[in-house]
Amino acid sequence: MLEGTHFSDVTPYLVAILGLLVLWQYYQLQIMAGRILAVDIFDRSGVRMYIYVTPDDDSRCEVCARAHGRIFLPSQVAKNGFSPLDGTCQRSIPCLGVLVGLYGAWLEARAVVERARAAKKGGFALSPEDLRALVNGQWEQSISADTDRLGIHMIEAVCYEKINQAVSIAGYRYVISEVKEVRHLLLLVPAYLRLSLLLVRSGATKDAREVIERFERRFPVKKRGPHFPTVEQRTAMKIRKAYLIENQPAQPTSVAV
C-alpha cells in the first residue's frame, strides 16, 4: 500500500506542520502572558469592558456609591437607555461619575473581562480593593498599555483620592494634558473638577486657580458639545474660583523707608 511512497517527499510538509503547531502554541502563551493581543475581528473600538467609577465623597448618594466599580461589556453600554446606575441619583446636583473603557490585556484585566462575559445580565462590581489591584497590575508590560493608559490613570486617580492624594492629583493632571482621542474627551470634565477640588483642599490655591482658568479656556461658555460641562458643573467651578479669589493671600505692601 505504501509502495512508491517516499518519506523524503512528505518530510518537509510534516516539519512545516510541526513548526506551525509550535508557533501557534508560542502565540497562545504570549497571549496568556499579555505580551501580545488576541485580535477580535468583531472588536473595532479597542474596548472590551467599561468600568464605572465615582469619587468617594461624603456627599455621594447611595445609588451612585453602589455603582462604583461596576463592570459592563460594550454590548451593554451600547443599548438604548443604558445607565450604570441601578436607580436615580438622589442628589439635586448629580454625583460625579465616569465610565472608563479598557481593552485590558494584562492578567488581572483579562480575568475581569472573562468574568464579565460569564456574568448574568447586569454585570458585577469590583470592590475598592480589587479596583486598586487592577490598576496596580502589570498593565504597562501588556500590549494594550498605550490603549489603556489614560483610562488607567483616570481610574487610579478616582480610587486613590482618600488614600494618596498626590497619586490622584498626578493622575488627573495626566488625563488633562494627554487627552487627544475623541473617545477620551468625556474624561476631561471630571478630571478638571476633581483636580481643582483636590488642589483647593490641599491648600495649593495658585495651582487650583490655574486649573480652573485652563478649564474655562478649554470649555468656552458659548460652545456646546457632548463632552462639555453641564450648567451645574460650570457653576461649581465659578463658585470654586470665587472662593479662591476671596481667600487669596494678601499681597505685601511696600513701606517707605
CORGI-V434508 format. One record per backbone hydrogen bond with DSSP energy under -0.5 kcal/mol. NH is the residue of the N-H (numbers start at 0). CO is the residue of the C=O. If there is no record, write none. Layout:
BEGIN
nh:NH co:CO
nh:NH co:CO
END
This chain:
BEGIN
nh:4 co:1
nh:6 co:4
nh:8 co:5
nh:9 co:5
nh:10 co:6
nh:11 co:7
nh:13 co:9
nh:14 co:10
nh:15 co:11
nh:16 co:12
nh:17 co:13
nh:18 co:14
nh:19 co:15
nh:20 co:16
nh:21 co:17
nh:22 co:18
nh:23 co:19
nh:24 co:20
nh:25 co:21
nh:26 co:22
nh:27 co:23
nh:28 co:24
nh:29 co:25
nh:30 co:26
nh:31 co:27
nh:32 co:28
nh:33 co:29
nh:33 co:30
nh:34 co:29
nh:35 co:29
nh:38 co:36
nh:40 co:38
nh:42 co:39
nh:43 co:41
nh:47 co:101
nh:48 co:101
nh:49 co:71
nh:50 co:99
nh:51 co:69
nh:52 co:50
nh:52 co:97
nh:54 co:95
nh:56 co:54
nh:59 co:56
nh:64 co:60
nh:65 co:61
nh:66 co:62
nh:67 co:63
nh:67 co:64
nh:68 co:51
nh:69 co:51
nh:69 co:66
nh:70 co:123
nh:71 co:49
nh:75 co:72
nh:76 co:72
nh:77 co:73
nh:78 co:75
nh:81 co:78
nh:93 co:91
nh:97 co:52
nh:99 co:50
nh:99 co:97
nh:100 co:98
nh:101 co:48
nh:109 co:105
nh:110 co:106
nh:111 co:107
nh:112 co:108
nh:113 co:109
nh:114 co:110
nh:115 co:111
nh:116 co:112
nh:117 co:113
nh:118 co:114
nh:122 co:119
nh:123 co:70
nh:125 co:68
nh:130 co:126
nh:131 co:127
nh:132 co:128
nh:133 co:129
nh:134 co:130
nh:135 co:131
nh:136 co:133
nh:138 co:136
nh:140 co:137
nh:141 co:138
nh:142 co:33
nh:144 co:141
nh:147 co:143
nh:148 co:144
nh:151 co:147
nh:152 co:148
nh:153 co:149
nh:154 co:150
nh:155 co:151
nh:156 co:152
nh:157 co:153
nh:158 co:154
nh:159 co:155
nh:160 co:157
nh:162 co:159
nh:163 co:159
nh:166 co:163
nh:167 co:163
nh:168 co:164
nh:169 co:165
nh:170 co:166
nh:171 co:167
nh:172 co:168
nh:173 co:169
nh:174 co:170
nh:175 co:171
nh:176 co:172
nh:177 co:173
nh:178 co:174
nh:183 co:180
nh:184 co:181
nh:186 co:183
nh:187 co:184
nh:188 co:184
nh:189 co:185
nh:190 co:186
nh:191 co:187
nh:192 co:188
nh:193 co:189
nh:194 co:190
nh:195 co:191
nh:196 co:192
nh:197 co:193
nh:198 co:194
nh:199 co:195
nh:200 co:196
nh:201 co:197
nh:202 co:199
nh:203 co:198
nh:204 co:202
nh:207 co:203
nh:208 co:204
nh:209 co:205
nh:210 co:206
nh:211 co:207
nh:212 co:208
nh:213 co:209
nh:214 co:210
nh:215 co:211
nh:216 co:212
nh:217 co:213
nh:218 co:214
nh:222 co:219
nh:227 co:224
nh:233 co:229
nh:234 co:230
nh:235 co:231
nh:236 co:232
nh:237 co:233
nh:238 co:234
nh:239 co:235
nh:240 co:236
nh:241 co:237
nh:242 co:238
nh:243 co:239
nh:244 co:240
nh:245 co:241
nh:246 co:242
nh:247 co:244
nh:255 co:253
END
